[in-house]
Amino acid sequence: RPAERASAPAGTGGSKINISPQQNRIRAEKVDAIAARVPEAIRAKGELVVGFSGDGAPPLSFLADDDRTIIGVETDIAHLVADVLGLRAKEEVTSWENLFLSVKSGRYDVAFNNVTVTEERKDIYDFATYRVDQLAWQTARNSPITSIRQPSDIAGRRVAVNSGTNQEKILVDWDAQNQKAGLKPAQIQNYQKYVDALLALKSGRIEAYFGPNPSLAYQDAVGGDTRIVGTVSGAGPDLQGLIAAMTKKDNGLVEPLNAAINELIGNGRYGEVLKRWNLGNEAISESRVNPPGLPRQPAK
């Protein structure tokens, strides 16, 4: 899914995250046995053409403070994978919609761009997973709320969410479950901009905000005055959503991508990158090829 712009101006007291064009990225060594499995056409050109969306939000893929260089956890992982494959990562930035068309046409070898695995997408693309798809509950750092894990945790509380989002659907469902169980209804407030919800959170007008985990984790790191108190699968209660590298179906690249990601998980570089961007809670223990994805949507 396209990244929601839930980032906000940095506050004080948080950790320092490097958003300059000089990233000093964590790098990895080529693994010959994995590199040898890359399709010959890609090996011959010596580069892996990687697509990113230009409308991303921190800490996924976004522009550095020079407004030109694309940085973030997605770019870091893409460069690490290219290292293992013995290739140079060639970055291409485009719109979310064109990202899919460019991978489908073969113009881009792969996309690392917060793409969730779905059953419909698997008809056209192959996937190698590298993060879990998480939504998160955020509170002010000094809030007495220490955990939100299930519907009953929000009964009677003042909570907020962005209108028209997947998390709004989940939140409304939680509230309906609570009311059916005889619990107090939540006081739900809707916001179009995260910065407004953040101000409401800090002032105490709301007790918790429900949004995309990466953006909220980034704000926790740079602001220092909020914290995440629980996460929920972005796919809803019945399936853990997964974010994956996306490549054209049956082009021979997904298996070496998968092997490279597992190599990086094993040697610790993957974990270092997630920690760098405060996304340790989205780590996977093993990359999988084409796992069960979000179910097909019924025809309208």
Phi, psi and omega in degrees: 000152178295142182293136177276140181280077182259007180284159182219165179303141181295143175263211179241153175093354179274179178282161179269118175252131183285113177245021177276165177292339177273091189274339183048054187299150170291132183240168180224166180264153175295139174247107189305318183296327178279317180301327181293343181271354178292136179308142186304321182298324179283318179299321184296324180277345173075012180219151176251113182277114187246129179263140175227155176273139180280354182250031180286174180230150177302142004257024186284275171222123185205170183277138176293179183287001171268358181061021179228318186276128180272130183225176176130177182296325181294318179292322179299314181294321179300316180293321177298314179299315178301321177302312181298325181278359180071030183236161173266129178283118175260114185277134175232129182247131182210188178281162178303314182296316183289338178303314181292317180296321183289326175288318180299322182280346183089002178296320172254139178287322186202155173241132169244095191204048176057037180272122178277139176289127174230156180296323179293318179295329181294343175293332189244334186232160169253149185231141171235114190287150177212356173208158169273151180267106188241143163255157185222153172259127182241138175233170169295149184299329181267012181292145174288347178285122181249346182204132169230108185236339187212166185307318184298339181290344181251003182302125178075002184266156176272108184234158183225159183202158174283137181294146173071020182252167176299321181293332175296320178298316180295317181297315179298322179294317177302315182296321179296320177299317180298314183294324177295328179274003178084013179272164180294140176291149174285152174264096188268127174245141181252138178230146174269331182239132180297325181301326178289320178296324180296318177297320179294323179295314183290330181275350180090004178292330172235156181263334182205151178236140183245114184204188182295127183305315184302315182293321180289323177296323178296316179297321176302320184289316186272335182270317178080359183242014175227168177207154176269131183243007177174152177231155183221143177301135177293346180269000182097186190287342189260356184205137173278112177295149182229137175265140187214154168291133185244126178227165182296137184300135174062027177269001176086003185264336189295324181294313175294327175300313179299316180295321180294316179297317179294326174298317181290326174296316183293323184270000174091350182293323178302312180297324179297319180294314179298320178298322181302326182255014178062036181242030179301334181281003175249013182289147171249157179270342181202136174281140180236151178263125175047055177287173176306133182248180176306138185295158178298142177277138179298145180295138180273000000 
